[in-house]
Amino acid sequence: MSARDLGLLVFVGPTGDHNDRGMAGAPIVGQELSRRLGLEPTVIGEPRPATSAPWEQALPAALPGLTELRDAHGHMLSRGHVPVLAASRCAASLATLPNVATLRPDAVVVWFDAHADLNTPAGSTTGYLGGLVLSAAVGWWDSGLGSGLVPDRIVLGGTRDLDPPEQALVDEGTVKLAAGPHLMDRLDHYVGDAPVYFHLDCDVLEPGTVPTDYRVPGGLDLDALAAVARRLGRNDVVGVEIAEFEAADPDDHTDYVRPLVDALMPLWAPANTPL
């Protein structure tokens, strides 16, 4: 990763959450990133009680916070800075991925998540906003926050709970998947020497590694995550997102967060100059 200024964003607003724990967890991740990277965080959004609303209700309620996030994130990217985002839920990426598509179209979006998040509103069986993120970014439905991401620039990582339409997208080669015993070889092949925008949904990890809403067996351990970070850190990492880390409240300084950030530190080697 080339030496470049970093900027830290912490998004704590609701996006159709099932519970309040993601909104409490994001500040904990943000605080640890602030400590480790020497960055002053910009906090966006306001926590509100979770409603488990379907996307038709969750998206309008989330739009003010997501619009603010889109603008702050886009400002960083447009100035050549590297945004580092601690987010409550993956749905925050509705605001960020269109910026990547517009400002860093050369980047590969490496999406480490137990789920593909490629469902559309018409095909979703749950109506959960977090499952519609990548499909909005590529323009398969209109979130109101932008699109433009090319499916060929998406690499799913560690994804193992795909709905049949999502699996079909992988099988036909619309999006790439690095998972299973050959994860690292496939990741290396798909990423090559391209710039990387890395998204981590903590549920890609083995259940119990860190607190998460979804628990899907067969996930990565922290050593495997560190290996991914070391590989991606050889490239130009143009942005990083960490989502879905849960906590009881923002003052719950769990022992889980330090090992998590430890595993991710190779993404920022060599060290960058804080904003």
Sine and cosine of phi, psi and omega as CSV:
sin_phi,cos_phi,sin_psi,cos_psi,sin_omega,cos_omega
0.00,0.00,0.77,-0.63,-0.01,-1.00
-0.96,0.29,0.48,-0.88,0.01,-1.00
-0.93,0.38,0.84,-0.54,-0.03,-1.00
-0.37,-0.93,0.43,-0.90,-0.02,-1.00
-0.89,0.45,0.62,-0.79,0.08,-1.00
-0.95,-0.31,0.50,-0.87,0.14,-0.99
-0.71,-0.71,0.68,-0.73,-0.10,-1.00
-0.96,-0.29,0.83,-0.56,0.07,-1.00
-0.90,-0.44,0.63,-0.78,0.06,-1.00
-0.79,-0.61,0.90,-0.43,0.00,-1.00
-0.97,-0.23,0.86,-0.51,-0.11,-0.99
-0.88,-0.48,0.16,0.99,-0.04,-1.00
-0.99,0.16,0.28,-0.96,0.04,-1.00
-0.99,0.16,0.53,-0.85,0.06,-1.00
-0.63,-0.78,0.81,0.59,-0.05,-1.00
0.98,0.21,0.50,0.87,-0.08,-1.00
-0.88,0.48,0.53,-0.85,0.13,-0.99
-0.98,0.20,-0.43,0.90,-0.02,-1.00
-0.45,-0.89,0.02,-1.00,-0.07,-1.00
-1.00,-0.01,0.00,1.00,-0.20,-0.98
-0.96,0.27,-0.46,0.89,0.08,-1.00
-0.93,0.36,-0.63,0.78,0.04,-1.00
-0.92,0.40,-0.49,0.87,0.08,-1.00
-0.99,0.17,-0.51,0.86,-0.06,-1.00
-0.97,0.23,-0.56,0.83,-0.05,-1.00
-0.84,0.54,-0.69,0.73,0.04,-1.00
-0.89,0.45,-0.51,0.86,0.02,-1.00
-0.92,0.39,-0.70,0.71,0.08,-1.00
-0.89,0.45,-0.68,0.73,0.01,-1.00
-0.87,0.50,-0.66,0.75,0.02,-1.00
-0.89,0.45,-0.66,0.75,0.01,-1.00
-0.93,0.36,-0.65,0.76,0.08,-1.00
-0.89,0.45,-0.65,0.76,0.04,-1.00
-0.86,0.50,-0.70,0.71,-0.02,-1.00
-0.91,0.40,-0.69,0.73,-0.11,-0.99
-0.98,0.22,-0.57,0.82,-0.08,-1.00
-0.98,-0.18,-0.13,0.99,0.00,-1.00
0.93,0.36,0.63,0.78,-0.06,-1.00
-0.91,-0.42,0.58,-0.81,0.12,-0.99
-1.00,-0.01,0.86,-0.50,-0.08,-1.00
-0.98,0.22,0.53,-0.85,0.22,-0.98
-0.97,-0.24,0.89,-0.45,-0.06,-1.00
-1.00,-0.08,0.76,-0.64,-0.06,-1.00
-0.82,-0.57,0.68,-0.74,0.02,-1.00
1.00,-0.01,0.23,-0.97,0.04,-1.00
-0.76,-0.65,0.77,-0.64,0.04,-1.00
-0.88,0.48,0.66,-0.75,0.11,-0.99
-0.66,-0.75,0.44,-0.90,-0.03,-1.00
-0.82,0.57,0.72,-0.70,0.01,-1.00
-0.91,0.41,0.58,-0.81,-0.03,-1.00
-0.86,-0.51,-0.19,0.98,-0.08,-1.00
0.83,0.56,0.53,0.85,-0.04,-1.00
-0.95,0.32,0.53,-0.85,0.11,-0.99
-0.93,0.38,0.24,-0.97,-0.15,-0.99
-0.84,0.54,-0.56,0.83,-0.04,-1.00
-0.88,0.47,-0.50,0.87,0.05,-1.00
-0.99,-0.11,-0.58,0.81,-0.07,-1.00
-0.93,0.38,-0.64,0.77,-0.07,-1.00
-0.91,0.41,-0.76,0.65,0.04,-1.00
-0.85,0.52,-0.61,0.79,0.01,-1.00
-0.92,0.39,-0.53,0.85,-0.04,-1.00
-1.00,0.06,-0.28,0.96,-0.16,-0.99
-0.84,0.55,-0.67,0.74,0.01,-1.00
-0.84,0.54,-0.74,0.68,0.02,-1.00
-0.92,0.38,-0.65,0.76,0.00,-1.00
-0.92,0.40,-0.58,0.82,0.05,-1.00
-0.91,0.42,-0.66,0.75,0.07,-1.00
-0.89,0.46,-0.66,0.75,0.04,-1.00
-0.90,0.43,-0.70,0.71,0.03,-1.00
-0.82,0.57,-0.70,0.72,-0.05,-1.00
-0.93,0.36,-0.69,0.73,-0.01,-1.00
-0.92,0.40,-0.68,0.73,0.01,-1.00
-0.91,0.42,-0.70,0.71,0.02,-1.00
-0.90,0.44,-0.59,0.80,0.04,-1.00
-0.88,0.47,-0.68,0.73,0.03,-1.00
-0.88,0.47,-0.77,0.64,-0.03,-1.00
-0.88,0.48,-0.64,0.77,-0.05,-1.00
-0.92,0.40,-0.40,0.92,0.04,-1.00
-1.00,-0.03,0.07,1.00,0.00,-1.00
0.99,0.13,0.20,0.98,0.03,-1.00
-1.00,0.06,0.23,-0.97,-0.01,-1.00
-0.95,-0.30,0.96,-0.30,0.04,-1.00
-0.96,0.28,0.70,-0.72,0.12,-0.99
-0.87,-0.49,0.89,-0.46,-0.14,-0.99
-0.89,-0.46,0.81,-0.58,0.24,-0.97
-0.98,-0.22,0.89,-0.46,-0.13,-0.99
-0.84,-0.55,0.50,-0.87,0.02,-1.00
-0.90,0.43,-0.74,0.67,-0.06,-1.00
-0.65,-0.76,0.30,-0.95,0.00,-1.00
-0.88,0.47,-0.43,0.90,-0.02,-1.00
-0.88,0.48,-0.30,0.95,0.10,-0.99
-0.86,0.52,-0.44,0.90,-0.02,-1.00
-0.95,0.32,-0.19,0.98,0.19,-0.98
-0.83,0.56,-0.50,0.86,-0.04,-1.00
-1.00,0.04,-0.42,0.91,-0.16,-0.99
-0.99,-0.17,-0.62,0.79,-0.10,-1.00
-0.90,0.44,-0.59,0.81,0.10,-1.00
-0.87,0.49,-0.53,0.85,0.08,-1.00
-0.90,0.43,-0.67,0.74,0.03,-1.00
-0.88,0.47,-0.69,0.72,0.00,-1.00
-0.87,0.49,-0.62,0.79,-0.06,-1.00
-0.99,0.16,-0.71,0.71,-0.17,-0.99
-0.99,-0.12,-0.40,0.92,0.05,-1.00
-0.71,-0.70,0.88,0.48,-0.02,-1.00
-0.91,0.42,-0.24,0.97,0.04,-1.00
-0.98,0.19,-0.24,0.97,-0.11,-0.99
-0.99,0.17,0.54,-0.84,0.19,-0.98
-1.00,-0.05,0.79,-0.61,0.08,-1.00
-1.00,0.07,0.94,-0.35,0.00,-1.00
-0.99,-0.14,0.94,-0.35,-0.20,-0.98
-0.94,-0.34,1.00,-0.09,0.01,-1.00
-1.00,-0.02,0.92,-0.38,-0.16,-0.99
-0.31,-0.95,0.64,-0.77,0.09,-1.00
-0.88,0.47,-0.40,0.92,-0.05,-1.00
-0.89,-0.45,0.41,-0.91,-0.04,-1.00
-0.99,0.12,-0.41,0.91,0.01,-1.00
0.83,0.56,0.58,0.81,-0.02,-1.00
-0.93,-0.36,0.18,0.98,0.07,-1.00
-0.94,0.35,0.37,-0.93,0.11,-0.99
-0.92,-0.40,0.33,-0.94,0.04,-1.00
-0.82,0.58,-0.60,0.80,-0.03,-1.00
-0.94,0.35,-0.48,0.87,-0.08,-1.00
-0.97,-0.26,-0.13,0.99,-0.06,-1.00
-0.94,0.33,0.70,-0.72,0.05,-1.00
-1.00,-0.02,-0.20,0.98,-0.05,-1.00
-0.92,-0.40,-0.41,0.91,-0.09,-1.00
0.95,0.30,0.24,0.97,-0.04,-1.00
-0.98,0.21,0.82,-0.58,-0.09,-1.00
-0.87,0.49,-0.60,0.80,-0.03,-1.00
-0.90,0.43,-0.32,0.95,0.03,-1.00
-1.00,0.05,0.04,1.00,-0.10,-1.00
-0.91,-0.42,0.23,0.97,-0.23,-0.97
-0.95,0.31,-0.83,0.56,-0.07,-1.00
-0.91,0.40,-0.56,0.83,0.02,-1.00
-0.90,0.43,-0.58,0.81,0.09,-1.00
-0.93,0.38,-0.65,0.76,-0.04,-1.00
-0.90,0.45,-0.52,0.85,0.02,-1.00
-1.00,0.00,-0.06,1.00,0.12,-0.99
1.00,-0.03,0.36,0.93,0.03,-1.00
-0.99,0.15,-0.18,0.98,0.22,-0.98
-0.39,-0.92,0.30,-0.95,-0.13,-0.99
-0.98,-0.22,0.94,-0.34,0.04,-1.00
-1.00,0.09,-0.23,0.97,-0.11,-0.99
1.00,0.08,0.00,1.00,-0.04,-1.00
-0.92,-0.40,0.05,1.00,0.05,-1.00
0.95,-0.30,0.16,-0.99,-0.01,-1.00
-0.43,-0.90,-0.55,-0.84,0.07,-1.00
0.96,-0.27,-0.12,0.99,0.01,-1.00
-0.95,0.33,0.74,-0.67,0.00,-1.00
-1.00,0.09,0.81,-0.59,-0.05,-1.00
-0.81,0.59,-0.54,0.84,-0.01,-1.00
-0.91,0.41,-0.25,0.97,0.01,-1.00
-1.00,-0.09,0.17,0.98,0.01,-1.00
-0.97,-0.24,0.77,-0.64,0.16,-0.99
-0.85,-0.53,0.92,-0.38,0.12,-0.99
-0.97,0.24,0.65,-0.76,0.00,-1.00
-0.78,-0.62,0.76,-0.65,0.03,-1.00
0.92,0.39,0.20,0.98,-0.08,-1.00
-0.97,0.24,0.77,-0.63,-0.10,-0.99
-0.62,-0.78,0.01,1.00,0.02,-1.00
-0.82,-0.58,0.99,0.15,-0.06,-1.00
-0.95,-0.30,0.68,-0.73,0.15,-0.99
-0.96,0.28,0.37,-0.93,-0.06,-1.00
-0.80,0.61,-0.69,0.73,0.03,-1.00
-0.90,0.44,-0.54,0.84,0.05,-1.00
-0.94,0.34,-0.67,0.74,0.05,-1.00
-0.87,0.49,-0.60,0.80,0.03,-1.00
-0.89,0.45,-0.60,0.80,0.03,-1.00
-0.90,0.44,-0.60,0.80,0.07,-1.00
-0.94,0.34,-0.73,0.68,-0.07,-1.00
-0.88,0.48,-0.59,0.81,-0.03,-1.00
-1.00,0.05,-0.04,1.00,0.07,-1.00
1.00,0.08,0.20,0.98,0.03,-1.00
-0.91,0.41,-0.66,0.75,0.13,-0.99
-0.80,-0.61,0.39,-0.92,-0.04,-1.00
-0.99,-0.15,0.47,-0.88,0.01,-1.00
-0.73,-0.69,0.82,-0.57,0.14,-0.99
-0.92,-0.38,0.95,-0.32,-0.07,-1.00
-0.41,-0.91,0.20,-0.98,0.06,-1.00
0.97,0.25,-0.32,-0.95,-0.10,-0.99
-0.91,0.41,-0.33,0.94,-0.02,-1.00
-0.97,-0.24,0.35,0.94,-0.07,-1.00
-0.79,0.61,-0.78,0.62,-0.11,-0.99
-0.92,0.40,-0.64,0.77,0.02,-1.00
-0.89,0.45,-0.68,0.73,-0.01,-1.00
-0.94,0.34,-0.63,0.77,0.05,-1.00
-0.87,0.49,-0.71,0.70,0.01,-1.00
-0.86,0.50,-0.68,0.74,-0.01,-1.00
-0.92,0.39,-0.71,0.71,-0.09,-1.00
-0.95,0.30,-0.56,0.83,-0.07,-1.00
-0.99,0.11,-0.64,0.77,-0.04,-1.00
0.84,0.55,-0.77,-0.64,0.03,-1.00
-0.94,-0.34,0.34,0.94,-0.05,-1.00
-0.96,0.29,0.46,-0.89,0.19,-0.98
-0.85,0.52,0.50,-0.87,-0.12,-0.99
-0.81,-0.59,0.71,-0.70,0.22,-0.98
-0.91,-0.41,0.90,-0.44,-0.19,-0.98
-0.96,-0.29,0.80,-0.60,0.08,-1.00
-0.90,-0.44,0.77,-0.63,0.06,-1.00
-0.88,-0.48,0.91,-0.42,0.26,-0.97
-1.00,-0.06,0.84,-0.54,-0.11,-0.99
-0.88,0.47,-0.26,0.97,0.03,-1.00
-0.97,0.23,-0.04,1.00,0.15,-0.99
-0.94,0.35,-0.32,0.95,0.01,-1.00
-0.99,0.16,0.36,-0.93,0.08,-1.00
-0.85,0.53,0.73,-0.68,0.00,-1.00
-0.78,0.63,0.71,-0.70,-0.02,-1.00
1.00,-0.10,-0.24,0.97,0.03,-1.00
-0.90,0.43,-0.73,0.69,0.18,-0.98
-0.66,-0.75,0.32,-0.95,0.01,-1.00
-0.95,0.31,0.77,-0.63,-0.01,-1.00
-0.63,-0.78,0.33,-0.95,0.07,-1.00
-0.95,0.32,-0.84,0.55,0.02,-1.00
-1.00,0.01,0.59,-0.80,-0.01,-1.00
-0.77,-0.64,0.97,-0.25,-0.06,-1.00
-0.89,-0.45,0.92,-0.39,-0.03,-1.00
-0.86,0.52,0.42,-0.91,0.04,-1.00
1.00,-0.03,0.36,0.93,-0.06,-1.00
-1.00,0.08,0.01,-1.00,0.01,-1.00
-0.98,0.22,0.51,-0.86,0.24,-0.97
-1.00,-0.06,0.05,-1.00,-0.09,-1.00
-0.94,0.35,-0.48,0.88,0.08,-1.00
-0.90,0.43,-0.66,0.75,0.04,-1.00
-0.92,0.40,-0.63,0.77,0.06,-1.00
-0.89,0.46,-0.66,0.75,0.03,-1.00
-0.89,0.45,-0.60,0.80,0.05,-1.00
-0.90,0.43,-0.64,0.77,0.08,-1.00
-0.88,0.48,-0.71,0.70,-0.01,-1.00
-0.89,0.46,-0.64,0.77,0.03,-1.00
-0.90,0.44,-0.66,0.75,0.01,-1.00
-0.91,0.40,-0.72,0.69,-0.01,-1.00
-0.93,0.38,-0.54,0.84,0.00,-1.00
-0.90,0.43,-0.24,0.97,0.10,-0.99
-0.96,0.29,-0.35,0.94,0.01,-1.00
-1.00,-0.09,0.02,-1.00,0.11,-0.99
-0.99,0.14,0.97,-0.23,0.00,-1.00
-1.00,0.07,0.93,-0.37,-0.14,-0.99
-0.99,-0.10,-0.08,1.00,0.05,-1.00
0.01,-1.00,0.44,-0.90,-0.01,-1.00
-0.65,-0.76,0.67,-0.75,0.09,-1.00
-0.78,-0.62,0.67,-0.75,0.08,-1.00
-0.79,-0.61,0.86,-0.51,-0.08,-1.00
-0.73,-0.68,0.29,-0.96,0.17,-0.99
0.95,0.31,0.45,0.89,0.17,-0.99
-1.00,0.02,0.85,-0.53,-0.11,-0.99
-0.98,-0.22,0.47,-0.88,0.07,-1.00
-0.46,-0.89,0.32,-0.95,0.00,-1.00
-0.94,0.33,-0.62,0.79,0.04,-1.00
-0.34,-0.94,0.27,-0.96,-0.07,-1.00
-0.89,0.45,-0.28,0.96,0.03,-1.00
-1.00,-0.08,0.09,1.00,0.01,-1.00
-0.99,0.10,1.00,0.07,-0.06,-1.00
-0.99,0.16,0.97,0.25,-0.08,-1.00
-0.91,0.42,0.48,-0.88,0.05,-1.00
-0.95,0.32,-0.14,0.99,-0.03,-1.00
-0.95,0.32,-0.50,0.87,-0.22,-0.97
-0.96,0.29,-0.58,0.81,-0.05,-1.00
-0.91,0.42,-0.73,0.68,0.07,-1.00
-0.88,0.48,-0.56,0.83,0.05,-1.00
-0.88,0.47,-0.77,0.64,-0.01,-1.00
-0.93,0.38,-0.57,0.82,0.11,-0.99
-0.79,0.61,-0.73,0.69,-0.05,-1.00
-0.91,0.42,-0.46,0.89,-0.06,-1.00
-1.00,0.00,-0.22,0.98,-0.11,-0.99
-0.84,0.54,-0.53,0.85,0.04,-1.00
-0.87,0.50,-0.30,0.95,0.07,-1.00
-0.89,0.46,-0.45,0.89,-0.09,-1.00
-0.93,-0.36,0.49,0.87,0.08,-1.00
-0.95,-0.31,0.76,-0.65,0.01,1.00
-0.94,0.34,0.29,-0.96,-0.06,-1.00
-0.86,0.51,0.55,-0.83,0.01,-1.00
-0.95,-0.32,0.33,-0.95,0.00,-1.00
-1.00,0.05,0.85,-0.53,0.01,-1.00
-0.88,0.47,0.45,-0.90,0.11,-0.99
-0.90,0.44,0.00,0.00,0.00,0.00
